[in-house]
Amino acid sequence: QVQLVESGGDFVQPGGSLRLSCAASGFPFSKYAMYWIRQAPGKALEWVSAINTGGAVTYYGDSVKGRFTISRDNARKTLILEMNHLTSEDTAIYYCAKHDTMYHVMWPGRYDYRGQGTQVTVSS
């Protein structure tokens, strides 16, 4: 079965950095575009970033553009989100998600599975 397990969330001060990881299993990881999405308290899900199967095509939400970097390691079946210059507005649960169709990527995305999430809290 599809499993997506996020890690790396933490409490960090404004201006700090974090690196989130998502370990994937149960499906051919290299054949699916992947996403990071987040949900802040009391707010709707927000698309953070997307990456195509090979990693050459990426998308970012306006609120994170220039600060976050998405990448993937297909050999290790891992999705990464490097987050820099964090602000309190980045406080949220971060989820990784897989696109619902092989070889295709969309922005905003579309997913059929997502992980349980990892908490990122930015506060002084």
All heavy atoms as an XYZ file, in Angstrom:
970
protein
N       0.829     -1.171      0.000
C       0.000      0.000      0.000
C       0.884      1.249      0.000
O       2.027      1.217      0.451
C      -0.913      0.000      1.233
C      -0.214      0.197      2.557
C       0.384     -1.084      3.109
O       0.620     -2.034      2.363
N       0.665     -1.097      4.390
N       0.313      2.317     -0.492
C       1.056      3.573     -0.553
C       1.308      4.091      0.869
O       0.404      4.155      1.687
C       0.276      4.626     -1.346
C       0.969      5.986     -1.265
C       0.120      4.198     -2.797
N       2.560      4.434      1.120
C       2.917      5.070      2.387
C       3.782      6.281      2.121
O       4.731      6.215      1.327
C       3.649      4.102      3.305
C       2.749      3.080      3.970
C       3.414      2.390      5.141
O       4.585      2.055      5.084
N       2.663      2.190      6.216
N       3.448      7.364      2.774
C       4.217      8.596      2.703
C       4.452      9.050      4.139
O       3.489      9.304      4.872
C       3.455      9.662      1.919
C       3.162      9.331      0.458
C       2.140     10.299     -0.118
C       4.441      9.351     -0.365
N       5.704      9.121      4.527
C       6.033      9.437      5.915
C       6.937     10.660      5.960
O       8.096     10.608      5.547
C       6.713      8.252      6.618
C       7.025      8.610      8.068
C       5.834      7.010      6.544
N       6.382     11.751      6.470
C       7.128     13.001      6.573
C       7.944     13.046      7.861
O       7.556     12.452      8.875
C       6.189     14.207      6.547
C       5.306     14.321      5.328
C       3.960     13.643      5.516
O       3.837     12.771      6.415
O       3.019     13.970      4.779
N       9.040     13.781      7.805
C       9.851     14.006      8.999
C      10.588     15.327      8.855
O      10.640     15.895      7.752
C      10.842     12.861      9.214
O      11.729     12.765      8.122
N      11.138     15.789      9.950
C      11.938     17.011      9.906
C      11.279     18.240     10.477
O      11.928     19.275     10.653
N       9.993     18.162     10.763
C       9.321     19.305     11.358
C       9.882     19.607     12.735
O      10.330     18.726     13.454
N       9.832     20.887     13.090
C      10.429     21.283     14.365
C       9.959     22.678     14.730
O       9.220     23.327     13.963
C      11.954     21.258     14.250
C      12.651     21.050     15.585
O      11.997     21.214     16.647
O      13.855     20.722     15.575
N      10.397     23.123     15.887
C      10.167     24.483     16.343
C      11.414     25.284     15.968
O      12.538     24.896     16.317
C       9.968     24.477     17.861
C       9.627     25.811     18.437
C       8.321     26.133     18.723
C      10.625     26.754     18.696
C       7.994     27.369     19.267
C      10.311     27.985     19.236
C       8.991     28.294     19.514
N      11.223     26.402     15.281
C      12.369     27.188     14.809
C      12.051     28.668     14.941
O      10.882     29.074     14.860
C      12.711     26.814     13.348
C      11.567     27.149     12.416
C      14.005     27.448     12.892
N      13.072     29.456     15.158
C      12.885     30.900     15.267
C      12.739     31.550     13.898
O      13.220     31.001     12.891
C      14.072     31.515     15.995
C      14.144     31.134     17.461
C      15.202     31.916     18.210
O      16.148     32.448     17.615
N      15.054     31.999     19.520
N      12.082     32.688     13.830
C      11.978     33.404     12.550
C      13.354     33.634     11.947
O      14.310     33.967     12.650
C      11.319     34.720     12.956
C      10.524     34.382     14.167
C      11.345     33.374     14.907
N      13.424     33.447     10.642
C      14.694     33.570      9.943
C      15.466     32.273      9.848
O      16.466     32.196      9.123
N      14.994     31.270     10.548
C      15.675     29.987     10.554
C      15.365     29.127      9.341
O      14.637     29.540      8.434
N      15.923     27.936      9.367
C      15.781     26.996      8.251
C      15.405     25.615      8.767
O      15.712     25.256      9.908
C      17.100     26.895      7.482
O      17.485     28.143      6.954
N      14.738     24.869      7.916
C      14.415     23.476      8.186
C      14.479     22.689      6.897
O      14.313     23.242      5.807
C      13.007     23.342      8.784
C      12.794     23.617     10.272
C      11.322     23.507     10.613
C      13.624     22.704     11.137
N      14.690     21.396      7.055
C      14.703     20.477      5.916
C      13.709     19.370      6.213
O      13.899     18.596      7.146
C      16.094     19.910      5.702
C      16.256     19.022      4.485
C      17.712     18.615      4.360
N      18.027     17.938      3.120
C      18.055     16.615      2.981
N      17.797     15.836      4.010
N      18.354     16.073      1.809
N      12.671     19.318      5.406
C      11.670     18.270      5.545
C      11.968     17.139      4.577
O      12.422     17.374      3.450
C      10.270     18.819      5.274
C       9.808     20.013      6.103
C       8.359     20.347      5.756
C       9.984     19.771      7.577
N      11.667     15.920      5.019
C      11.826     14.751      4.161
C      10.529     13.965      4.130
O       9.736     14.015      5.075
C      12.940     13.841      4.697
O      14.182     14.480      4.671
N      10.345     13.248      3.049
C       9.188     12.374      2.912
C       9.677     11.055      2.327
O      10.192     11.032      1.200
C       8.134     13.005      2.020
S       6.754     11.919      1.616
N       9.526      9.999      3.089
C       9.911      8.670      2.627
C       8.701      7.990      2.003
O       7.658      7.861      2.651
C      10.435      7.846      3.792
N       8.858      7.574      0.754
C       7.751      6.991      0.013
C       7.953      5.490     -0.167
O       9.083      5.018     -0.336
C       7.622      7.664     -1.346
N       6.849      4.764     -0.186
C       6.894      3.333     -0.458
C       5.532      2.880     -0.950
O       4.531      3.579     -0.809
C       7.288      2.551      0.812
O       6.327      2.740      1.833
N       5.535      1.695     -1.561
C       4.277      1.112     -1.999
C       3.807      1.516     -3.382
O       2.703      1.132     -3.797
N       4.618      2.286     -4.080
C       4.279      2.671     -5.454
C       5.588      3.035     -6.167
O       6.604      3.301     -5.519
C       3.297      3.845     -5.469
C       3.854      5.145     -4.948
C       4.286      6.137     -5.818
C       3.947      5.380     -3.576
C       4.793      7.330     -5.343
C       4.458      6.570     -3.095
C       4.890      7.550     -3.973
N       5.590      3.062     -7.503
C       6.814      3.407     -8.246
C       7.094      4.906     -8.157
O       6.684      5.696     -9.013
C       6.502      2.953     -9.664
C       5.009      2.989     -9.758
C       4.499      2.629     -8.410
N       7.823      5.284     -7.146
C       8.048      6.693     -6.807
C       8.532      7.518     -8.004
O       8.062      8.633     -8.221
C       9.076      6.754     -5.673
C       9.414      8.141     -5.211
C       8.530      8.875     -4.426
C      10.643      8.720     -5.546
C       8.844     10.154     -3.989
C      10.966      9.993     -5.111
C      10.063     10.719     -4.329
N       9.445      6.980     -8.768
C      10.058      7.748     -9.864
C       9.077      8.069    -10.986
O       9.386      8.885    -11.860
C      11.260      6.998    -10.425
O      10.841      5.778    -10.994
N       7.916      7.455    -10.972
C       6.938      7.662    -12.047
C       5.835      8.655    -11.698
O       4.928      8.885    -12.509
C       6.307      6.325    -12.443
C       7.309      5.337    -13.025
C       6.636      4.033    -13.432
C       7.665      3.063    -14.024
N       7.045      1.776    -14.430
N       5.928      9.238    -10.501
C       4.872     10.145    -10.060
C       5.427     11.505     -9.639
O       6.424     11.585     -8.915
C       4.111      9.566     -8.873
C       3.174      8.458     -9.251
C       3.620      7.143     -9.325
C       1.840      8.721     -9.548
C       2.773      6.124     -9.690
C       0.972      7.701     -9.903
C       1.445      6.402     -9.974
O       0.596      5.391    -10.334
N       4.743     12.546    -10.110
C       5.025     13.870     -9.572
C       4.634     13.887     -8.098
O       3.743     13.150     -7.664
C       4.231     14.921    -10.333
N       5.313     14.753     -7.359
C       5.080     14.820     -5.923
C       4.863     16.268     -5.507
O       5.319     17.212     -6.182
C       6.271     14.242     -5.157
C       6.531     12.776     -5.408
S       5.239     11.687     -4.776
C       5.366     11.976     -3.004
N       4.203     16.428     -4.371
C       3.842     17.752     -3.881
C       4.143     17.890     -2.394
O       4.131     16.909     -1.641
C       2.342     18.001     -4.065
C       1.853     17.851     -5.475
C       1.282     16.666     -5.915
C       1.959     18.903     -6.378
C       0.827     16.522     -7.203
C       1.509     18.772     -7.671
C       0.943     17.573     -8.085
O       0.498     17.441     -9.376
N       4.338     19.124     -2.000
C       4.246     19.517     -0.606
C       3.047     20.445     -0.479
O       2.893     21.379     -1.280
C       5.499     20.238     -0.139
C       6.677     19.347      0.062
C       7.738     19.165     -0.782
C       6.933     18.510      1.194
N       8.620     18.263     -0.245
C       8.148     17.849      0.964
C       6.253     18.247      2.388
C       8.708     16.948      1.880
C       6.791     17.361      3.291
C       8.011     16.717      3.039
N       2.238     20.164      0.494
C       1.108     21.025      0.808
C       1.133     21.289      2.303
O       1.781     20.546      3.053
C      -0.235     20.390      0.373
C      -0.374     18.958      0.929
C      -0.357     20.388     -1.130
C      -1.647     18.271      0.538
N       0.475     22.323      2.746
C       0.493     22.642      4.174
C      -0.864     23.158      4.613
O      -1.667     23.637      3.802
C       1.577     23.666      4.501
C       1.343     25.061      3.949
C       2.552     25.964      4.232
N       2.335     27.325      3.744
C       3.264     28.286      3.795
N       4.476     28.032      4.294
N       2.991     29.505      3.348
N      -1.078     23.059      5.899
C      -2.303     23.586      6.478
C      -1.991     24.265      7.795
O      -1.531     23.625      8.747
C      -3.347     22.489      6.684
C      -4.700     23.029      7.093
C      -5.818     22.030      6.899
O      -5.601     20.822      6.974
N      -7.020     22.525      6.647
N      -2.237     25.553      7.823
C      -2.062     26.334      9.043
C      -3.338     26.257      9.873
O      -4.417     25.982      9.329
C      -1.743     27.781      8.689
N      -3.238     26.489     11.168
C      -4.419     26.418     12.027
C      -5.543     27.329     11.518
O      -5.337     28.518     11.268
C      -3.890     26.904     13.377
C      -2.445     26.606     13.348
C      -2.016     26.795     11.930
N      -6.709     26.744     11.337
C      -7.870     27.509     10.915
C      -7.881     27.934      9.459
O      -8.751     28.700      9.050
N      -6.938     27.425      8.692
C      -6.857     27.812      7.276
C      -6.999     26.602      6.369
O      -6.871     25.461      6.800
C      -5.533     28.526      7.009
C      -5.392     29.856      7.736
C      -4.162     30.605      7.280
C      -4.072     31.968      7.958
N      -2.872     32.723      7.500
N      -7.259     26.874      5.110
C      -7.405     25.811      4.126
C      -6.040     25.243      3.741
O      -4.990     25.855      3.985
C      -8.110     26.347      2.886
N      -6.056     24.081      3.122
C      -4.839     23.515      2.578
C      -4.238     24.474      1.554
O      -4.956     25.093      0.764
C      -5.119     22.183      1.903
C      -5.287     20.954      2.785
C      -5.716     19.764      1.948
C      -4.002     20.638      3.538
N      -2.934     24.581      1.570
C      -2.226     25.459      0.643
C      -1.176     24.654     -0.109
O      -0.386     23.933      0.498
C      -1.542     26.589      1.419
C      -0.728     27.533      0.558
C       0.062     28.564      1.367
O       0.037     28.484      2.618
O       0.694     29.444      0.753
N      -1.168     24.791     -1.416
C      -0.144     24.140     -2.230
C       1.170     24.886     -2.034
O       1.253     26.076     -2.279
C      -0.544     24.145     -3.694
C      -1.734     23.305     -3.947
C      -3.033     23.703     -4.005
C      -1.737     21.890     -4.139
N      -3.849     22.638     -4.232
C      -3.091     21.503     -4.319
C      -0.749     20.907     -4.190
C      -3.465     20.187     -4.540
C      -1.119     19.596     -4.409
C      -2.466     19.245     -4.577
N       2.183     24.156     -1.630
C       3.482     24.760     -1.358
C       4.416     24.617     -2.549
O       5.012     25.594     -3.007
C       4.125     24.131     -0.113
C       5.536     24.674      0.114
C       3.246     24.362      1.117
N       4.524     23.378     -3.057
C       5.490     23.139     -4.122
C       5.174     21.837     -4.827
O       4.487     20.967     -4.283
C       6.905     23.089     -3.539
O       7.874     23.007     -4.557
N       5.664     21.712     -6.059
C       5.492     20.506     -6.851
C       6.781     20.204     -7.588
O       7.572     21.112     -7.882
C       4.359     20.690     -7.852
N       6.962     18.937     -7.907
C       8.137     18.528     -8.667
C       7.738     17.388     -9.589
O       6.982     16.499     -9.202
C       9.287     18.114     -7.723
C      10.583     17.886     -8.488
C       8.911     16.901     -6.882
C      11.819     17.793     -7.583
N       8.248     17.430    -10.817
C       7.889     16.381    -11.759
C       8.704     15.118    -11.476
O       9.508     15.060    -10.549
C       8.049     16.873    -13.187
C       9.503     16.944    -13.633
O      10.411     17.135    -12.828
N       9.723     16.773    -14.924
N       8.502     14.100    -12.298
C       9.107     12.803    -12.002
C      10.637     12.847    -11.994
O      11.270     12.242    -11.141
C       8.643     11.751    -13.015
O       8.932     12.234    -14.336
C       7.148     11.489    -12.895
N      11.214     13.579    -12.924
C      12.665     13.630    -13.016
C      13.315     14.693    -12.163
O      14.538     14.693    -11.986
N      12.515     15.608    -11.650
C      13.036     16.667    -10.798
C      13.430     17.934    -11.523
O      13.855     18.904    -10.896
N      13.265     17.953    -12.833
C      13.702     19.127    -13.590
C      12.669     20.247    -13.600
O      13.004     21.404    -13.886
C      14.021     18.725    -15.025
N      11.420     19.912    -13.334
C      10.341     20.898    -13.359
C       9.784     21.058    -11.952
O       9.382     20.082    -11.319
C       9.214     20.471    -14.319
C       8.092     21.496    -14.299
C       9.752     20.291    -15.727
N       9.777     22.289    -11.479
C       9.279     22.562    -10.134
C       8.335     23.761    -10.151
O       8.421     24.627    -11.034
C      10.422     22.852     -9.156
O      11.193     23.963     -9.636
C      11.336     21.641     -9.004
N       7.458     23.794     -9.186
C       6.523     24.897     -9.012
C       6.515     25.286     -7.533
O       6.706     24.433     -6.664
C       5.105     24.488     -9.420
C       4.961     24.071    -10.855
C       5.099     22.746    -11.228
C       4.676     25.015    -11.841
C       4.953     22.347    -12.543
C       4.531     24.631    -13.159
C       4.671     23.290    -13.511
O       4.534     22.911    -14.823
N       6.231     26.566     -7.293
C       6.174     27.048     -5.918
C       5.011     28.015     -5.747
O       4.696     28.800     -6.645
C       7.470     27.784     -5.551
C       8.685     26.903     -5.562
C       9.487     26.807     -6.685
C       9.015     26.146     -4.439
C      10.598     25.974     -6.707
C      10.123     25.312     -4.443
C      10.907     25.230     -5.591
O      12.002     24.406     -5.600
N       4.409     27.954     -4.571
C       3.416     28.952     -4.242
C       4.072     30.313     -4.067
O       5.247     30.401     -3.693
N       3.314     31.355     -4.309
C       3.873     32.711     -4.244
C       4.453     33.013     -2.861
O       5.447     33.740     -2.740
C       2.794     33.733     -4.580
C       2.436     33.736     -6.058
O       3.239     33.209     -6.858
O       1.360     34.247     -6.394
N       3.842     32.463     -1.832
C       4.278     32.789     -0.475
C       5.613     32.155     -0.105
O       6.240     32.587      0.876
C       3.211     32.353      0.532
O       3.024     30.959      0.485
N       6.063     31.169     -0.865
C       7.319     30.493     -0.518
C       8.376     30.639     -1.602
O       9.527     30.226     -1.403
C       7.089     28.992     -0.224
C       6.006     28.815      0.825
C       6.760     28.212     -1.494
N       8.012     31.210     -2.714
C       8.929     31.332     -3.847
C      10.184     32.091     -3.431
O      10.105     33.138     -2.789
C       8.221     32.042     -4.994
C       8.743     31.714     -6.364
C       7.833     32.298     -7.444
C       6.496     31.596     -7.484
N       5.630     32.090     -8.581
N      11.325     31.535     -3.768
C      12.596     32.172     -3.428
C      13.135     31.787     -2.061
O      14.283     32.085     -1.728
N      12.303     31.125     -1.246
C      12.739     30.713      0.089
C      12.783     29.195      0.245
O      13.601     28.679      1.012
C      11.781     31.284      1.153
C      11.705     32.790      1.162
C      10.879     33.294      2.337
N       9.497     32.828      2.280
C       8.922     32.093      3.235
N       9.601     31.739      4.320
N       7.653     31.729      3.114
N      11.906     28.495     -0.465
C      11.813     27.040     -0.348
C      12.351     26.398     -1.622
O      12.214     26.959     -2.725
C      10.366     26.598     -0.152
C       9.759     26.949      1.183
C      10.384     27.811      2.074
C       8.542     26.396      1.548
C       9.814     28.127      3.289
C       7.953     26.683      2.777
C       8.592     27.561      3.649
N      12.912     25.206     -1.471
C      13.399     24.442     -2.617
C      12.952     22.997     -2.476
O      13.226     22.353     -1.458
C      14.922     24.486     -2.709
O      15.364     25.846     -2.800
C      15.411     23.720     -3.943
N      12.279     22.511     -3.501
C      11.845     21.122     -3.524
C      12.841     20.305     -4.337
O      13.395     20.794     -5.332
C      10.420     20.998     -4.108
C       9.853     19.605     -3.904
C      10.392     21.402     -5.580
C       8.368     19.499     -4.271
N      13.058     19.072     -3.917
C      13.916     18.172     -4.678
C      13.489     16.738     -4.376
O      12.683     16.499     -3.472
C      15.392     18.381     -4.328
O      15.628     18.106     -2.955
N      14.039     15.819     -5.126
C      13.712     14.413     -4.919
C      14.907     13.542     -5.223
O      15.750     13.895     -6.056
C      12.512     13.998     -5.782
C      12.746     14.056     -7.265
C      11.438     13.890     -8.044
N      10.840     12.581     -7.810
C       9.555     12.305     -8.048
N       8.749     13.259     -8.519
N       9.073     11.099     -7.819
N      14.949     12.418     -4.552
C      15.978     11.400     -4.798
C      15.219     10.133     -5.167
O      14.702      9.421     -4.293
C      16.831     11.205     -3.553
C      17.971     10.243     -3.770
O      17.870      9.377     -4.669
O      18.960     10.334     -3.036
N      15.142      9.865     -6.439
C      14.344      8.717     -6.882
C      14.965      7.384     -6.453
O      14.245      6.422     -6.195
C      14.158      8.755     -8.392
C      13.139      9.801     -8.821
O      12.308     10.246     -8.024
N      13.204     10.210    -10.074
N      16.264      7.339     -6.367
C      16.914      6.097     -5.931
C      16.556      5.770     -4.480
O      16.381      4.605     -4.121
C      18.421      6.223     -6.085
N      16.429      6.807     -3.669
C      16.087      6.612     -2.254
C      14.605      6.791     -1.977
O      14.167      6.658     -0.836
C      16.900      7.578     -1.388
C      18.380      7.263     -1.327
C      19.117      8.265     -0.421
N      20.479      7.841     -0.157
C      21.489      8.057     -0.983
N      21.285      8.695     -2.123
N      22.708      7.636     -0.683
N      13.826      7.077     -3.030
C      12.376      7.266     -2.886
C      12.067      8.298     -1.810
O      11.235      8.083     -0.911
C      11.681      5.941     -2.572
C      11.870      4.886     -3.634
C      11.126      3.616     -3.295
C      11.324      2.562     -4.363
N      10.607      1.315     -4.057
N      12.730      9.428     -1.926
C      12.606     10.479     -0.917
C      12.309     11.819     -1.570
O      12.920     12.179     -2.582
C      13.892     10.583     -0.091
O      14.139      9.335      0.554
C      13.777     11.670      0.971
N      11.394     12.537     -0.969
C      11.054     13.896     -1.371
C      11.574     14.836     -0.290
O      11.458     14.544      0.892
C       9.537     14.040     -1.513
C       8.997     15.396     -1.927
C       9.343     15.681     -3.388
C       7.487     15.446     -1.719
N      12.142     15.956     -0.724
C      12.778     16.907      0.198
C      12.175     18.291      0.013
O      11.831     18.685     -1.101
C      14.293     16.994     -0.069
C      14.950     15.617      0.077
C      14.956     18.012      0.862
C      14.918     15.068      1.467
N      12.079     19.027      1.125
C      11.721     20.438      1.051
C      12.695     21.198      1.940
O      12.696     21.032      3.145
C      10.288     20.690      1.499
C       9.804     22.127      1.334
C       9.687     22.476     -0.158
C       8.474     22.361      2.034
N      13.534     22.017      1.305
C      14.441     22.891      2.033
C      13.738     24.222      2.245
O      13.293     24.847      1.278
C      15.726     23.120      1.245
C      16.503     21.867      0.914
C      17.432     21.436      2.036
O      17.445     22.106      3.091
O      18.124     20.429      1.876
N      13.651     24.640      3.504
C      12.923     25.863      3.830
C      13.862     26.846      4.517
O      14.470     26.513      5.534
C      11.741     25.547      4.751
C      10.817     24.476      4.205
S       9.324     24.269      5.181
C      10.010     23.714      6.722
N      13.980     28.027      3.944
C      14.859     29.064      4.483
C      14.063     30.331      4.781
O      12.957     30.520      4.270
C      15.984     29.365      3.502
C      16.872     28.172      3.256
O      17.381     27.558      4.180
N      17.043     27.815      1.989
N      14.667     31.199      5.595
C      14.047     32.486      5.926
C      12.608     32.305      6.393
O      11.698     32.988      5.929
C      14.109     33.434      4.722
C      15.484     33.609      4.164
N      16.506     34.244      4.854
C      16.027     33.214      2.986
C      17.594     34.240      4.137
N      17.349     33.622      2.987
N      12.438     31.386      7.310
C      11.102     31.054      7.785
C      10.505     32.198      8.582
O      11.215     32.928      9.291
C      11.151     29.788      8.637
C      11.377     28.498      7.843
C      11.855     27.376      8.746
C      10.113     28.099      7.110
N       9.183     32.339      8.429
C       8.440     33.341      9.185
C       7.289     32.650      9.908
O       6.974     31.481      9.638
C       7.877     34.442      8.278
O       6.758     33.925      7.551
C       8.925     34.942      7.289
N       6.639     33.396     10.764
C       5.510     32.821     11.507
C       4.392     32.376     10.563
O       3.613     31.478     10.890
C       4.973     33.836     12.509
O       4.559     35.020     11.846
N       4.329     32.982      9.386
C       3.318     32.604      8.403
C       3.558     31.203      7.839
O       2.666     30.636      7.198
C       3.288     33.614      7.253
C       2.897     35.021      7.673
C       1.483     35.075      8.205
O       0.567     34.575      7.523
O       1.278     35.610      9.323
N       4.725     30.652      8.059
C       5.031     29.302      7.586
C       4.633     28.235      8.595
O       4.757     27.039      8.309
C       6.521     29.187      7.282
C       6.967     30.108      6.170
O       6.274     30.167      5.134
O       8.014     30.787      6.341
N       4.168     28.641      9.759
C       3.723     27.682     10.753
C       2.529     26.900     10.226
O       1.512     27.480      9.837
C       3.329     28.404     12.059
O       4.501     29.001     12.628
C       2.725     27.420     13.057
N       2.673     25.579     10.184
C       1.635     24.735      9.605
C       2.042     23.270      9.750
O       3.181     22.965     10.109
C       1.433     25.063      8.119
N       1.098     22.404      9.451
C       1.422     21.001      9.248
C       1.742     20.836      7.771
O       0.969     21.274      6.913
C       0.271     20.077      9.650
C      -0.060     20.269     11.135
C       0.633     18.621      9.365
C      -1.286     19.494     11.585
N       2.878     20.230      7.503
C       3.336     20.034      6.125
C       3.144     18.579      5.725
O       3.563     17.662      6.438
C       4.808     20.419      5.996
C       5.017     21.918      5.993
C       4.857     22.662      7.155
C       5.339     22.599      4.817
C       5.015     24.035      7.158
C       5.516     23.971      4.810
C       5.343     24.684      5.982
O       5.506     26.047      5.973
N       2.525     18.398      4.587
C       2.235     17.068      4.070
C       2.934     16.866      2.723
O       2.978     17.792      1.910
C       0.747     16.894      3.823
C      -0.150     17.119      5.017
C      -0.713     18.364      5.268
C      -0.468     16.067      5.878
C      -1.555     18.573      6.348
C      -1.319     16.266      6.955
C      -1.849     17.517      7.181
O      -2.695     17.712      8.253
N       3.404     15.662      2.491
C       3.789     15.320      1.130
C       2.650     14.512      0.518
O       1.899     13.830      1.225
C       5.112     14.568      1.068
S       5.080     12.885      1.663
N       2.528     14.624     -0.780
C       1.425     13.982     -1.485
C       1.893     13.544     -2.859
O       2.788     14.163     -3.445
C       0.245     14.939     -1.603
N       1.286     12.471     -3.363
C       1.627     11.988     -4.707
C       0.517     12.335     -5.686
O      -0.677     12.303     -5.375
C       1.889     10.469     -4.709
C       0.671      9.618     -4.495
C       0.976      8.120     -4.678
C       0.973      7.685     -6.123
N      -0.332      7.704     -6.766
N       0.945     12.678     -6.887
C      -0.012     12.954     -7.945
C      -0.789     11.682     -8.262
O      -0.291     10.577     -8.044
C       0.720     13.470     -9.183
C      -0.189     14.051    -10.208
N      -1.027     15.106     -9.941
C      -0.400     13.719    -11.502
C      -1.706     15.414    -11.026
N      -1.341     14.581    -11.988
N      -1.987     11.838     -8.781
C      -2.838     10.671     -8.984
C      -2.632      9.993    -10.336
O      -3.252      8.964    -10.602
C      -4.308     11.058     -8.816
C      -4.765     12.099     -9.829
O      -3.958     12.520    -10.684
O      -5.940     12.516     -9.746
N      -1.751     10.564    -11.185
C      -1.537     10.017    -12.529
C      -0.045      9.935    -12.801
O       0.678     10.900    -12.550
C      -2.200     10.908    -13.587
O      -3.574     11.117    -13.244
C      -2.099     10.270    -14.959
N       0.395      8.807    -13.349
C       1.816      8.656    -13.645
C       2.291      9.673    -14.682
O       1.564     10.020    -15.618
C       2.096      7.241    -14.165
C       2.277      6.222    -13.064
S       3.040      4.692    -13.655
C       1.699      4.010    -14.576
N       3.500     10.147    -14.484
C       4.250     10.976    -15.443
C       3.676     12.376    -15.633
O       4.202     13.148    -16.427
C       4.360     10.295    -16.813
C       5.012      8.943    -16.745
C       4.319      7.803    -17.133
C       6.308      8.806    -16.279
C       4.918      6.560    -17.064
C       6.910      7.568    -16.203
C       6.211      6.443    -16.599
O       6.792      5.218    -16.527
N       2.634     12.706    -14.940
C       1.972     13.989    -15.146
C       2.187     14.873    -13.927
O       2.260     14.378    -12.801
C       0.476     13.749    -15.353
C      -0.285     14.954    -15.792
N      -1.399     15.418    -15.117
C      -0.110     15.798    -16.829
C      -1.856     16.487    -15.726
N      -1.104     16.741    -16.760
N       2.313     16.175    -14.145
C       2.395     17.114    -13.031
C       1.452     18.263    -13.310
O       1.260     18.655    -14.465
C       3.842     17.626    -12.817
C       4.351     18.402    -14.020
C       3.947     18.443    -11.532
N       0.855     18.787    -12.277
C      -0.070     19.914    -12.405
C       0.276     20.948    -11.356
O       0.858     20.646    -10.328
C      -1.521     19.462    -12.162
C      -2.095     18.529    -13.171
S      -3.718     17.941    -12.640
C      -4.616     19.481    -12.503
N      -0.138     22.175    -11.638
C      -0.005     23.228    -10.643
C      -1.180     24.183    -10.776
O      -1.358     24.791    -11.814
C       1.308     23.984    -10.807
C       1.518     24.969     -9.709
C       1.387     26.327     -9.782
C       1.834     24.646     -8.346
N       1.626     26.872     -8.541
C       1.887     25.870     -7.639
C       2.064     23.465     -7.652
C       2.180     25.939     -6.280
C       2.351     23.535     -6.300
C       2.409     24.755     -5.634
N      -1.946     24.365     -9.708
C      -1.927     23.597     -8.468
C      -2.116     22.102     -8.743
O      -2.626     21.729     -9.783
C      -3.103     24.160     -7.688
C      -3.351     25.512     -8.262
C      -2.993     25.384     -9.702
N      -1.721     21.312     -7.814
C      -1.666     19.883     -8.044
C      -2.969     19.154     -7.803
O      -4.023     19.747     -7.544
N      -2.852     17.861     -7.932
C      -3.954     16.955     -7.667
C      -3.346     15.694     -7.095
O      -2.392     15.167     -7.667
C      -4.711     16.646     -8.976
C      -6.012     15.902     -8.786
C      -6.705     15.742    -10.117
N      -5.973     14.831    -10.987
C      -5.916     14.977    -12.314
N      -6.516     15.993    -12.893
N      -5.246     14.110    -13.043
N      -3.867     15.213     -5.988
C      -3.233     14.067     -5.360
C      -4.259     13.039     -4.972
O      -5.447     13.340     -4.789
C      -2.409     14.491     -4.151
C      -3.201     14.998     -2.966
C      -3.618     14.130     -1.969
C      -3.505     16.352     -2.848
C      -4.343     14.596     -0.877
C      -4.225     16.823     -1.763
C      -4.634     15.954     -0.782
O      -5.352     16.409      0.293
N      -3.763     11.805     -4.788
C      -4.645     10.764     -4.308
C      -4.229     10.233     -2.937
O      -5.060      9.656     -2.223
C      -4.763      9.620     -5.316
C      -3.415      9.055     -5.729
O      -2.380      9.503     -5.216
O      -3.407      8.157     -6.595
N      -2.978     10.423     -2.566
C      -2.511     10.020     -1.242
C      -1.658     11.127     -0.661
O      -0.922     11.807     -1.377
C      -1.667      8.741     -1.303
C      -2.427      7.504     -1.669
C      -2.528      7.106     -2.996
C      -3.039      6.721     -0.688
C      -3.228      5.960     -3.341
C      -3.741      5.575     -1.028
C      -3.832      5.209     -2.352
O      -4.526      4.079     -2.687
N      -1.743     11.286      0.623
C      -0.842     12.183      1.324
C      -0.452     11.539      2.650
O      -1.134     10.627      3.141
C      -1.463     13.555      1.547
C      -2.480     13.625      2.659
C      -3.048     15.022      2.795
N      -3.748     15.181      4.067
C      -4.659     16.109      4.310
N      -4.969     16.989      3.371
N      -5.237     16.189      5.480
N       0.641     12.016      3.215
C       1.103     11.473      4.481
C       0.358     12.047      5.665
O      -0.614     12.786      5.507
N       0.850     11.711      6.843
C       0.220     12.174      8.080
C       0.666     13.577      8.469
O       0.034     14.225      9.302
C       0.537     11.208      9.227
C      -0.100      9.843      9.048
C      -1.613      9.931      9.028
O      -2.228     10.466      9.946
N      -2.226      9.414      7.965
N       1.741     14.032      7.873
C       2.176     15.400      8.110
C       3.240     15.528      9.179
O       3.406     14.650     10.033
N       3.955     16.650      9.127
C       4.947     16.980     10.135
C       4.758     18.449     10.514
O       4.553     19.294      9.639
C       6.374     16.696      9.630
O       7.309     16.889     10.683
C       6.760     17.561      8.440
N       4.811     18.737     11.788
C       4.504     20.071     12.285
C       5.726     20.978     12.196
O       6.818     20.628     12.680
C       4.033     20.008     13.739
C       3.784     21.361     14.389
C       2.562     22.063     13.827
O       1.488     21.469     13.732
N       2.717     23.331     13.463
N       5.523     22.135     11.604
C       6.537     23.192     11.572
C       5.984     24.384     12.342
O       4.900     24.877     12.017
C       6.886     23.600     10.131
C       7.801     24.832     10.132
C       7.551     22.442      9.399
N       6.700     24.815     13.344
C       6.291     25.971     14.128
C       7.411     27.005     14.103
O       8.550     26.702     14.464
C       5.990     25.582     15.578
O       4.984     24.570     15.601
C       5.501     26.792     16.374
N       7.069     28.200     13.658
C       8.042     29.291     13.587
C       7.607     30.367     14.572
O       6.548     30.973     14.417
C       8.138     29.868     12.166
C       9.248     30.928     12.110
C       8.389     28.762     11.151
N       8.436     30.566     15.579
C       8.072     31.518     16.622
C       9.307     31.935     17.391
O      10.268     31.166     17.529
C       7.058     30.888     17.582
O       6.765     31.772     18.644
N       9.262     33.155     17.889
C      10.358     33.630     18.721
C      10.073     33.361     20.197
O      10.898     33.675     21.053
C      10.592     35.126     18.488
O       9.392     35.849     18.715
